[in-house]
Amino acid sequence: MREVIRARGHEHVRAEHASTFEVTTDDWLTPAGDCIIGVEADRTPADFDPAFVEACQSHDATIDVHVRVDAGDDAHEQTVSARGHPDLTFEGDRSIVFRTSDYVDDRTGAVGAAHAAAGFDRDLVSALADGAELTVTIEVE
């Protein structure tokens, strides 16, 4: 099962946060938002299919977050592996956050992520800072 979110980068994308990365529906970003990799997301967790949500609500669920950045003739891709959690609600209606920790709130899309924003390839981050298009595909097994 999968869910797809489309967003774009922003001039303030720095991707330096050590424990989370986030995609938001907001159309703005301040330099303090160092976990945010994309703005103007077309979907939020509240939009996800109930069957997808249920599949993620297990400690045994493997969640892969595929990040693809299209920057003209150049594309960058990276996958972050994480896991599910019984407390995931996917009720957030503004943003989705992927966490290296086990903390869960209504915005959390996965826990135990292999890395946070700081772990993204710097060429990918640079393309996002230039406003490139972003596709986040979330797959659960």
SULDALIN-V25881 format. One record per residue. N is the residue number from 1. SS is DSSP state (h for helix, s for strand, l for the rest). Layout:
n = [N	N]
ss = [SS	SS]
This chain:
n = [1	2	3	4	5	6	7	8	9	10	11	12	13	14	15	16	17	18	19	20	21	22	23	24	25	26	27	28	29	30	31	32	33	34	35	36	37	38	39	40	41	42	43	44	45	46	47	48	49	50	51	52	53	54	55	56	57	58	59	60	61	62	63	64	65	66	67	68	69	70	71	72	73	74	75	76	77	78	79	80	81	82	83	84	85	86	87	88	89	90	91	92	93	94	95	96	97	98	99	100	101	102	103	104	105	106	107	108	109	110	111	112	113	114	115	116	117	118	119	120	121	122	123	124	125	126	127	128	129	130	131	132	133	134	135	136	137	138	139	140	141]
ss = [l	s	s	s	s	s	s	s	l	l	l	l	l	l	l	l	l	l	l	s	s	s	s	s	l	l	l	l	l	l	l	l	l	l	l	s	s	s	s	l	l	l	l	l	h	h	h	l	l	h	h	h	h	h	h	h	l	l	l	l	l	s	s	s	s	s	s	s	s	s	s	l	l	s	s	s	s	s	s	s	s	s	s	l	l	l	l	l	l	l	l	l	l	l	s	s	s	s	s	l	l	l	l	l	l	l	l	s	s	s	s	l	l	l	l	l	h	h	h	l	l	h	h	h	h	h	h	h	h	l	l	l	s	s	s	s	s	s	s	s	l]
